[in-house]
């Protein structure tokens, strides 16, 4: 194991941790810190399957569970309990395992013997490993984890099944549910508890789309579960991520379906909705660009706002208030990840995973871009608890080579440090969290001219090395570069950041807003003012009528030309048939065949013109002529 320490120059340094600090290093597959960082749970598969809880400050192993294939971990808000989930063995029976404390087994089960564990969703006391409760949960979805959710003071715990919401005493879950509420209709997919510490406590429940019945989200309030406070229904929602605002007043609903019926996207379709908990407001979040929603995250502190990344690449990023009204547009870029600092002051818009790893570092309060950087092949990421450093990691199994951890400053400067793992496989990387209030919310540190300022606030005497003068671009003789500068400014006005006032971008000139939202094409003359809505509709009706008249005239001209050609051909046949009886008979038979075709068309309901009706009237005369020629 390695820990993050501060060097003499004020920069973070990753150094090996002594064995006595965290015990003997062992291979680990998964780790989970409690909220204040005082304890960490470590899952190992070598030399045997086990999970152990370690006191981070002393390095003492509190307790260990052997022989269980743990797949997911989660601590309660205060770190009092540890929730684990594992797969059921064949036949659906729970696995068996032993729990022993680090000191004496009596601390674990009170009898000196290893406690028998039952179920696959288990609640352990984090201090001594005592098993408090067990449940059976077959399916597991990472977005729905944890499936047991405590309120911040841990006095209550909520659990959802497909048919009911169960409420348990938070400190004695094994005593059984104190309240159960059967949701009308059943079919509940997941629940999410509001994060507010003070009452009332609300639960958002998602019901997926089934057999043509639309999906829905309902919000209930404890303890009056009888009638939902509010609800919203929508289609194209097989799955949903429910994200509560930090104050528990609103919830973002990010829906997803595996199949896009329109055929536009291979990855399915998405939607984003905002629902206020008291039922006073609901809206479909207006997206700045058509396409899928890549990410949507609430700011963890400060003004109640959220950022959405939406649209086909390059995606557009927008800052909204609690009523889903756009406040600021960050611009368009290849980004799919939103990450706020713990205090909500800074935000990173990044393109991780299958994108190039580009990162934009923003000051949300000032709506200012502080810097940009790149971290290729990054999968993991996270902020330090002080909010002054941002970490990226290249992890397995996505990348089994070149695993590394990089540290950047809050403004994108760096990497300040890079740790490689050539002789080992890196599965996870994260900062040790800290309790709220340990680190204050600090604004960006201003830089003095000619002096470089440290994170501690004291300026050093080291002057800033001037950057080399960039090479000038080539311009033809007589060119001032004004045209290139104008096109560059227009392009930045379309995709660059801009403030939004009363739902309109605060942009003037020939940019995106001046064109009424239509994409701007460099070099194209600005569009004329279309006038009022009634004038636009009247002009559209005139153009539609004009187009219909033109189509009718074209059809009439084509029909007249065809009739003229038929008349010319018939005259030629008559002339030739007058000289030769055989040709005359063939011409008459051809006319009769045409008459039969016209009769069939008339029987089918088609209206015949005057020439066609005259041809039908000549049928008897033609048949008499054919009969005479046969005699």
C-alpha distance (Angstrom), angle and dihedral (degrees) to the residues before:
residue distance angle dihedral
X1 . . .
X2 3.78 . .
X3 3.78 131.9 .
X4 3.80 134.2 -152.9
X5 3.81 113.9 -115.5
X6 3.80 134.7 169.2
X7 3.79 117.9 -108.1
X8 3.81 128.9 -147.0
X9 3.80 90.9 -91.8
X10 3.81 92.4 55.6
X11 3.80 93.9 -107.7
X12 3.82 123.7 124.1
X13 3.80 117.0 -102.4
X14 3.80 127.3 -165.4
X15 3.81 108.0 -138.5
X16 3.83 133.5 171.1
X17 3.78 113.4 -95.0
X18 3.83 118.3 -130.3
X19 3.78 115.4 -108.9
X20 3.77 92.7 -118.3
X21 3.82 92.1 59.1
X22 3.82 97.3 61.5
X23 3.76 102.5 7.4
X24 3.80 125.1 -106.5
X25 3.83 110.5 -23.2
X26 3.81 112.3 -109.8
X27 3.80 133.3 178.7
X28 3.79 109.9 -88.7
X29 3.81 131.5 -161.8
X30 3.81 99.4 -176.1
X31 3.81 138.6 9.1
X32 3.79 134.8 -169.8
X33 3.81 127.5 -173.2
X34 3.76 123.3 -153.5
X35 3.81 116.1 -118.0
X36 3.83 96.4 -93.6
X37 3.82 94.7 40.0
X38 3.81 95.2 -120.1
X39 3.82 94.3 122.1
X40 3.79 137.3 27.3
X41 3.81 130.1 -161.7
X42 3.82 115.6 -144.9
X43 3.81 125.0 -164.9
X44 3.81 117.0 -157.4
X45 3.79 133.4 -177.7
X46 3.83 98.6 -175.5
X47 2.99 126.9 102.0
X48 3.83 86.2 -0.9
X49 3.77 137.9 -13.0
X50 3.78 109.9 -90.4
X51 3.79 146.3 133.7
X52 3.77 123.9 -142.8
X53 3.81 134.2 -176.9
X54 3.79 116.7 -138.6
X55 3.80 129.9 -166.1
X56 3.80 101.8 -127.3
X57 3.83 97.3 -154.9
X58 3.81 96.7 50.8
X59 3.81 101.0 23.6
X60 3.81 90.0 -129.8
X61 3.81 117.1 149.1
X62 3.79 105.3 -129.5
X63 3.81 97.5 -167.9
X64 3.79 143.3 -27.6
X65 3.81 134.6 -143.8
X66 3.80 114.6 -153.0
X67 3.80 130.2 -160.5
X68 3.80 100.4 21.4
X69 3.78 127.1 119.9
X70 3.81 98.8 -139.4
X71 3.81 113.3 -167.4
X72 3.83 102.3 174.0
X73 3.82 137.6 25.6
X74 3.78 135.1 -167.4
X75 3.81 135.0 167.6
X76 3.79 124.4 -145.7
X77 3.85 115.8 -109.2
X78 3.83 94.1 -91.7
X79 3.79 95.4 35.5
X80 3.81 93.6 -112.5
X81 3.82 95.8 123.9
X82 3.80 136.3 34.6
X83 3.80 120.1 -147.7
X84 3.83 118.7 -157.0
X85 3.80 134.1 -177.9
X86 3.79 129.9 -165.4
X87 3.79 136.4 172.9
X88 3.77 119.4 -92.1
X89 3.81 116.7 -113.7
X90 3.80 122.3 -119.2
X91 3.79 112.2 -56.4
X92 3.81 93.6 26.4
X93 3.82 95.6 -86.8
X94 3.82 117.9 143.4
X95 3.79 118.5 -109.7
X96 3.74 121.5 -110.3
X97 3.78 125.6 -128.2
X98 3.77 144.7 151.0
X99 3.80 129.8 -111.4
X100 3.80 119.2 -155.6
X101 3.78 130.1 172.3
X102 3.77 121.7 -129.2
X103 3.80 94.6 -115.3
X104 3.78 110.0 32.3
X105 3.76 131.5 -13.5
X106 3.81 90.0 -129.2
X107 3.79 88.1 72.4
X108 3.75 87.7 58.6
X109 3.80 104.4 47.9
X110 3.79 105.3 0.4
X111 3.81 94.3 -123.3
X112 3.78 104.0 72.9
X113 3.79 92.1 -110.0
X114 3.75 129.8 104.2
X115 3.78 111.7 -95.1
X116 3.79 117.6 -118.9
X117 3.80 112.1 -124.8
X118 3.82 120.1 -142.7
X119 3.78 130.9 -170.5
X120 3.79 129.7 20.3
X121 3.84 99.8 -107.2
X122 3.80 103.3 62.7
X123 3.80 136.9 178.3
X124 3.82 116.2 -150.1
X125 3.77 129.7 -175.4
X126 3.79 103.3 -116.4
X127 3.81 94.6 -146.2
X128 3.81 100.0 59.3
X129 3.83 107.3 -0.1
X130 3.79 97.2 -110.1
X131 3.80 111.5 164.4
X132 3.80 108.0 -124.1
X133 3.79 104.8 172.8
X134 3.78 143.1 -6.5
X135 3.80 133.0 -156.5
X136 3.77 135.7 178.7
X137 3.78 116.4 -118.9
X138 3.79 117.9 170.2
X139 3.80 103.1 -177.6
X140 3.79 126.4 52.0
X141 3.81 128.6 -164.6
X142 3.78 119.3 178.3
X143 3.86 94.7 -143.5
X144 3.84 89.4 56.3
X145 3.82 94.5 49.8
X146 3.00 127.0 147.4
X147 3.80 97.1 43.7
X148 3.82 91.0 -174.9
X149 3.82 109.7 62.5
X150 3.81 127.4 -171.2
X151 3.79 126.3 -159.5
X152 3.86 112.5 -118.0
X153 3.85 95.4 -91.9
X154 3.85 91.0 45.6
X155 3.81 92.9 -128.5
X156 3.83 91.9 123.8
X157 3.78 133.9 33.6
X158 3.82 125.9 -162.8
X159 3.79 129.3 -155.5
X160 3.78 129.3 179.8
X161 3.79 130.6 -152.7
X162 3.78 129.3 178.2
X163 3.81 91.6 -87.9
X164 3.81 109.3 25.6
X165 3.81 149.9 23.8
X166 3.80 114.1 -124.0
X167 3.82 124.4 -159.4
X168 3.83 120.8 -161.0
X169 3.81 133.0 -175.6
X170 3.79 101.6 -96.3
X171 3.81 97.0 -136.0
X172 3.82 96.5 40.7
X173 3.80 108.3 36.0
X174 3.79 91.1 155.9
X175 3.81 90.1 67.0
X176 3.80 89.8 74.1
X177 3.78 135.8 -114.3
X178 3.80 117.9 -39.2
X179 3.80 92.1 -163.0
X180 3.81 136.0 19.1
X181 3.76 126.6 -172.4
X182 3.80 122.9 -168.8
X183 3.79 109.3 -145.1
X184 3.83 113.4 -134.7
X185 3.78 112.0 -102.8
X186 3.81 95.7 5.9
X187 3.78 120.3 -136.8
X188 3.81 94.8 118.1
X189 3.79 112.7 170.1
X190 3.82 103.9 -171.3
X191 3.80 144.3 -20.8
X192 3.79 134.1 -143.5
X193 3.81 123.9 -161.9
X194 3.81 119.4 -140.4
X195 3.84 112.1 -109.3
X196 3.83 98.2 -137.2
X197 3.81 114.9 122.6
X198 3.81 97.4 -148.0
X199 3.79 125.1 65.7
X200 2.95 140.6 -64.8
X201 3.80 98.2 70.5
X202 3.79 115.3 -161.4
X203 3.79 133.0 -164.6
X204 3.81 123.7 -151.7
X205 3.82 112.4 -152.2
X206 3.80 125.1 -163.7
X207 3.81 122.4 -151.7
X208 3.83 112.3 -169.4
X209 3.79 125.1 -137.3
X210 3.83 111.6 -88.3
X211 3.84 129.7 -179.2
X212 3.78 96.0 -20.5
X213 3.80 93.8 -44.8
X214 3.82 109.5 126.7
X215 3.79 121.1 -114.0
X216 3.79 118.8 -111.6
X217 3.79 144.4 -172.0
X218 3.81 120.8 -145.0
X219 3.79 127.7 -172.0
X220 3.81 119.4 -148.1
X221 3.79 128.6 -174.4
X222 3.81 125.6 -139.0
X223 2.98 126.1 -92.2
X224 3.86 97.0 6.2
X225 3.80 97.1 64.5
X226 3.81 94.8 155.4
X227 3.80 101.3 98.8
X228 3.80 126.3 22.8
X229 3.80 114.8 -113.1
X230 3.79 89.9 -139.6
X231 3.79 140.6 -20.2
X232 3.78 139.9 -167.6
X233 3.82 130.0 -159.3
X234 3.80 127.4 -156.3
X235 3.80 140.8 158.1
X236 3.81 130.4 -122.4
X237 3.81 94.8 46.9
X238 3.80 118.1 125.0
X239 3.81 90.5 149.1
X240 3.79 134.4 20.9
X241 3.80 137.4 -169.8
X242 3.81 110.7 -146.5
X243 3.81 113.2 -154.6
X244 3.81 119.1 -176.8
X245 3.78 122.6 -152.8
X246 3.84 112.3 -113.4
X247 3.82 91.6 -106.7
X248 3.82 93.1 49.1
X249 3.81 94.0 -121.9
X250 3.81 99.2 116.1
X251 3.77 140.4 19.3
X252 3.80 129.7 -147.9
X253 3.81 114.7 -140.8
X254 3.80 112.9 -155.0
X255 3.82 107.2 -173.6
X256 3.78 129.8 -167.3
X257 3.78 137.6 -175.3
X258 3.80 126.9 -169.2
X259 3.81 95.7 -134.6
X260 3.79 126.4 52.0
X261 3.81 105.1 -149.6
X262 3.81 91.0 -162.5
X263 3.80 90.3 60.7
X264 3.80 92.8 -131.7
X265 3.82 97.2 118.2
X266 3.79 131.4 36.4
X267 3.83 90.0 -154.9
X268 3.81 96.9 60.7
X269 3.78 129.1 -110.5
X270 3.81 133.5 -66.3
X271 3.79 138.3 -160.9
X272 3.80 137.7 -168.6
X273 3.80 126.4 -149.9
X274 3.81 135.0 173.3
X275 3.80 121.4 -145.6
X276 3.81 125.2 -178.0
X277 3.79 113.4 -140.0
X278 3.82 95.3 -129.5
X279 3.80 92.4 52.8
X280 3.82 93.7 -116.4
X281 3.81 95.5 119.9
X282 3.78 139.4 22.1
X283 3.78 130.2 165.2
X284 3.77 144.4 160.8
X285 3.79 103.0 -112.4
X286 3.84 107.9 -112.1
X287 3.78 106.1 -125.4
X288 3.82 120.3 -146.7
X289 3.81 92.1 -138.9
X290 3.79 135.5 25.8
X291 3.79 115.3 -107.1
X292 3.82 142.1 62.0
X293 3.80 124.9 -25.4
X294 3.81 106.3 -116.2
X295 3.81 97.7 -175.5
X296 3.81 141.9 -15.4
X297 3.82 123.0 -170.3
X298 3.81 136.7 173.0
X299 3.78 119.9 -131.1
X300 3.85 104.9 -108.6
X301 3.82 94.0 -138.8
X302 3.78 142.1 5.3
X303 3.82 121.5 40.0
X304 3.80 112.3 9.8
X305 3.80 100.1 -105.4
X306 3.79 138.5 134.0
X307 3.80 136.8 -155.5
X308 3.81 124.6 -136.7
X309 3.80 128.4 -163.1
X310 3.81 108.6 -160.5
X311 3.78 142.2 155.6
X312 3.77 136.6 52.2
X313 3.79 113.4 -56.8
X314 2.93 124.1 -39.1
X315 3.80 84.2 49.3
X316 3.80 122.9 -152.8
X317 3.82 119.8 -125.7
X318 3.81 120.6 -151.7
X319 3.81 135.4 178.7
X320 3.84 115.8 -138.8
X321 3.79 135.4 -172.8
X322 3.81 124.7 -131.6
X323 3.83 90.4 -80.1
X324 3.81 92.8 54.7
X325 3.81 91.4 -108.8
X326 3.79 111.4 147.8
X327 3.80 113.8 -115.4
X328 3.80 104.0 171.8
X329 3.80 136.5 7.1
X330 3.80 114.8 -144.9
X331 3.80 92.9 -165.1
X332 3.79 134.1 -117.6
X333 3.80 125.8 -56.8
X334 3.81 141.1 135.3
X335 3.80 96.6 -78.0
X336 3.82 133.4 137.8
X337 3.84 104.9 165.5
X338 3.82 134.0 71.8
X339 3.82 117.9 -166.8
X340 3.83 124.4 176.3
X341 3.78 124.4 -160.2
X342 3.85 114.5 -115.3
X343 3.82 92.2 -98.4
X344 3.81 93.2 44.6
X345 3.81 93.3 -123.4
X346 3.81 98.0 112.0
X347 3.80 128.3 40.9
X348 3.79 132.0 -170.6
X349 3.79 121.3 -149.3
X350 3.80 106.3 -163.3
X351 3.78 142.6 168.9
X352 3.81 105.1 -137.2
X353 3.81 131.7 159.5
X354 3.79 110.0 29.1
X355 3.82 92.9 5.1
X356 3.80 128.1 85.5
X357 3.82 97.1 -94.9
X358 3.82 97.7 -111.6
X359 3.82 114.7 162.6
X360 3.81 133.3 -162.3
X361 3.83 117.5 -161.4
X362 3.83 113.7 -152.9
X363 3.78 135.9 -176.2
X364 3.83 101.2 -137.7
X365 3.80 95.1 -164.6
X366 3.81 93.8 53.6
X367 3.83 94.1 30.3
X368 3.79 87.8 -132.7
X369 3.80 131.3 141.9
X370 3.80 107.3 -125.7
X371 3.80 99.7 -177.3
X372 3.78 150.4 -41.3
X373 3.78 134.4 -124.8
X374 3.80 142.5 160.4
X375 3.80 133.1 -125.3
X376 3.79 109.8 -179.4
X377 3.84 122.6 -146.4
X378 3.81 92.5 8.2
X379 3.80 120.8 161.4
X380 3.81 105.6 159.0
X381 3.79 124.5 54.5
X382 3.80 141.4 160.0
X383 3.79 147.4 155.4
X384 3.78 125.7 -106.7
X385 3.84 113.3 -113.4
X386 3.81 89.8 -110.7
X387 3.80 90.5 56.7
X388 3.82 93.2 -129.8
X389 3.83 99.5 104.1
X390 3.79 135.7 48.0
X391 3.80 122.2 -156.5
X392 3.81 129.8 -155.6
X393 3.79 126.2 -173.8
X394 3.78 137.6 -166.6
X395 3.80 104.3 -142.9
X396 3.79 142.0 -175.8
X397 2.96 140.0 -84.5
X398 3.81 89.9 33.7
X399 3.80 90.0 49.1
X400 3.79 117.1 19.6
X401 3.81 92.4 179.1
X402 3.79 133.6 52.1
X403 3.81 92.0 25.8
X404 3.80 108.2 179.5
X405 3.80 145.9 153.5
X406 3.82 121.8 -135.4
X407 3.80 128.8 -167.4
X408 3.80 123.7 -152.3
X409 3.79 132.7 -176.9
X410 3.81 119.1 -109.1
X411 3.83 89.6 -101.4
X412 3.82 94.5 51.4
X413 3.80 97.3 -97.6
X414 3.79 113.4 146.9
X415 2.88 152.1 -23.5
X416 3.78 83.4 -104.7
X417 3.78 90.8 -177.2
X418 3.80 137.2 6.7
X419 3.80 123.8 -165.6
X420 3.81 117.5 -167.1
X421 3.81 127.2 -159.0
X422 3.79 104.7 -157.2
X423 3.81 93.9 151.0
X424 3.81 97.0 43.2
X425 3.79 141.8 41.1
X426 3.80 116.6 -112.1
X427 3.82 114.4 -145.2
X428 3.80 101.6 165.5
X429 3.81 141.4 10.2
X430 3.78 128.7 -175.7
X431 3.80 143.3 148.4
X432 3.77 121.2 -104.5
X433 3.83 104.1 -107.4
X434 3.80 124.2 -129.7
X435 3.78 133.1 -146.2
X436 3.82 117.2 -95.1
X437 3.80 112.6 -86.3
X438 3.80 96.4 26.8
X439 3.80 91.8 103.6
X440 3.81 119.3 36.2
X441 3.77 123.8 -135.9
X442 3.80 105.7 -98.0
X443 3.81 126.0 -173.2
X444 3.78 123.1 -132.5
X445 3.79 112.0 -67.9
X446 3.82 112.1 -114.9
X447 3.80 117.0 -130.4
X448 3.80 121.4 -130.3
X449 3.76 119.2 -134.1
X450 3.78 110.3 -94.0
X451 3.81 93.2 0.4
X452 3.79 131.8 89.9
X453 3.79 116.2 -137.3
X454 3.81 122.1 -145.4
X455 3.79 124.8 -139.7
X456 3.79 89.1 -106.5
X457 3.79 89.7 66.0
X458 3.81 97.6 -114.1
X459 3.78 115.4 119.8
X460 3.77 118.8 -129.0
X461 3.78 124.6 -139.8
X462 3.77 92.5 -125.6
X463 3.81 107.3 115.3
X464 3.74 119.1 -134.5
X465 3.79 110.6 -103.0
X466 3.80 108.3 -122.4
X467 3.78 113.4 -118.0
X468 3.80 116.0 -116.6
X469 3.78 115.7 -95.5
X470 3.80 108.8 -98.5
X471 3.76 118.2 -119.6
X472 3.79 114.2 -100.5
X473 3.80 117.2 -112.8
X474 3.78 118.5 -114.4
X475 3.79 116.6 -98.8
X476 3.81 125.5 -178.2
X477 3.82 117.6 -113.3
X478 3.78 110.7 -78.2
X479 3.83 94.4 19.2
X480 3.79 118.7 124.7
X481 3.81 96.3 -171.6
X482 3.81 91.3 -120.5
X483 3.80 94.2 127.7
X484 3.83 93.1 50.8
X485 3.80 90.4 47.5
X486 3.81 91.3 50.4
X487 3.82 92.9 50.2
X488 3.80 91.0 46.4
X489 3.81 91.5 51.7
X490 3.80 91.2 48.8
X491 3.81 91.9 50.5
X492 3.81 91.8 49.9
X493 3.81 89.8 48.6
X494 3.82 88.9 59.1
X495 3.81 101.3 44.7
X496 3.81 102.6 18.7
X497 3.82 130.0 93.6
X498 3.79 121.0 -76.7
X499 3.78 138.9 164.6
X500 3.79 120.8 -110.1
X501 3.81 120.3 -139.8
X502 3.82 120.3 -173.3
X503 3.78 91.0 -13.8
X504 3.84 93.7 -52.8
X505 3.78 128.1 103.8
X506 3.79 112.6 -109.9
X507 3.80 93.6 -126.8
X508 3.79 129.6 125.1
X509 3.79 133.3 -167.6
X510 3.78 124.9 33.0
X511 3.79 98.2 -26.1
X512 3.80 131.7 116.8
X513 3.81 96.2 -70.7
X514 3.80 93.8 49.5
X515 3.78 89.6 59.4
X516 3.80 93.3 55.7
X517 3.81 93.2 -109.4
X518 3.82 97.3 -51.1
X519 3.82 116.9 130.8
X520 3.80 112.9 -94.2
X521 3.80 118.6 -126.9
X522 3.82 113.1 -155.5
X523 3.80 111.0 -118.5
X524 3.81 94.5 20.3
X525 3.81 116.0 122.0
X526 3.83 114.1 -110.2
X527 3.79 114.7 -94.9
X528 3.81 117.6 -104.4
X529 3.78 120.8 -112.0
X530 3.80 107.3 -85.8
X531 3.84 94.8 -152.6
X532 3.78 127.0 -140.4
X533 3.79 125.4 -14.6
X534 3.82 93.2 -106.6
X535 3.80 91.0 51.9
X536 3.78 90.9 49.8
X537 3.83 91.7 50.7
X538 3.83 92.1 47.1
X539 3.78 91.4 50.4
X540 3.80 90.6 48.6
X541 3.83 91.3 52.2
X542 3.80 91.3 50.4
X543 3.78 92.2 49.6
X544 3.81 90.9 48.2
X545 3.84 92.0 51.1
X546 3.78 91.3 46.3
X547 3.81 90.8 51.7
X548 3.83 91.5 48.6
X549 3.84 91.6 50.6
X550 3.78 90.7 49.8
X551 3.82 91.2 52.3
X552 3.83 92.0 49.0
X553 3.82 91.7 49.7
X554 3.79 91.3 49.2
X555 3.82 91.3 51.8
X556 3.82 92.3 48.8
X557 3.79 91.9 49.7
X558 3.79 91.0 49.8
X559 3.83 91.6 50.8
X560 3.81 92.1 49.2
X561 3.79 91.4 50.0
X562 3.80 90.9 50.4
X563 3.84 91.7 50.4
X564 3.81 90.4 49.8
X565 3.79 91.2 51.8
X566 3.82 91.5 49.6
X567 3.81 91.3 50.5
X568 3.79 92.0 50.6
X569 3.80 91.7 49.5
X570 3.82 91.6 48.2
X571 3.81 91.9 51.5
X572 3.76 90.6 51.3
X573 3.81 90.8 50.8
X574 3.81 92.4 49.5
X575 3.77 91.4 52.0
X576 3.79 92.6 49.7
X577 3.83 93.9 43.4
X578 3.83 91.9 52.5
X579 3.76 89.1 64.0
X580 3.85 96.7 42.3
X581 3.88 123.0 38.0
X582 3.83 92.1 -155.3
X583 3.78 91.7 54.7
X584 3.81 89.4 44.0
X585 3.82 91.1 55.9
X586 3.84 92.3 47.8
X587 3.79 89.9 51.0
X588 3.80 91.7 51.6
X589 3.84 91.5 48.5
X590 3.79 90.5 50.1
X591 3.80 90.7 53.4
X592 3.80 90.6 49.3
X593 3.81 89.7 51.6
X594 3.80 89.9 52.2
X595 3.81 89.2 49.1
X596 3.85 90.1 52.9
X597 3.81 89.8 51.9
X598 3.81 91.1 50.0
X599 3.81 90.6 50.3
X600 3.82 90.3 52.4
X601 3.81 91.0 50.0
X602 3.79 91.1 48.6
X603 3.81 90.6 49.8
X604 3.81 88.3 53.6
X605 3.80 90.4 59.4
X606 3.80 99.3 -99.4
X607 3.83 115.7 145.6
X608 3.83 113.3 -124.6
X609 3.79 123.7 -146.7
X610 3.84 125.4 -127.3
X611 3.84 95.7 -91.2
X612 3.80 91.8 50.7
X613 3.81 91.5 49.5
X614 3.84 90.7 51.0
X615 3.80 89.0 52.0
X616 3.82 90.2 53.4
X617 3.83 90.0 50.6
X618 3.81 90.6 56.4
X619 3.84 93.1 58.7
X620 3.86 96.4 99.9
X621 3.79 92.8 48.2
X622 3.80 91.9 50.7
X623 3.80 92.8 49.1
X624 3.82 90.6 50.8
X625 3.81 90.0 52.9
X626 3.83 91.1 50.2
X627 3.83 90.2 49.5
X628 3.80 92.8 51.2
X629 3.80 91.6 50.3
X630 3.80 90.4 51.7
X631 3.87 90.1 55.6
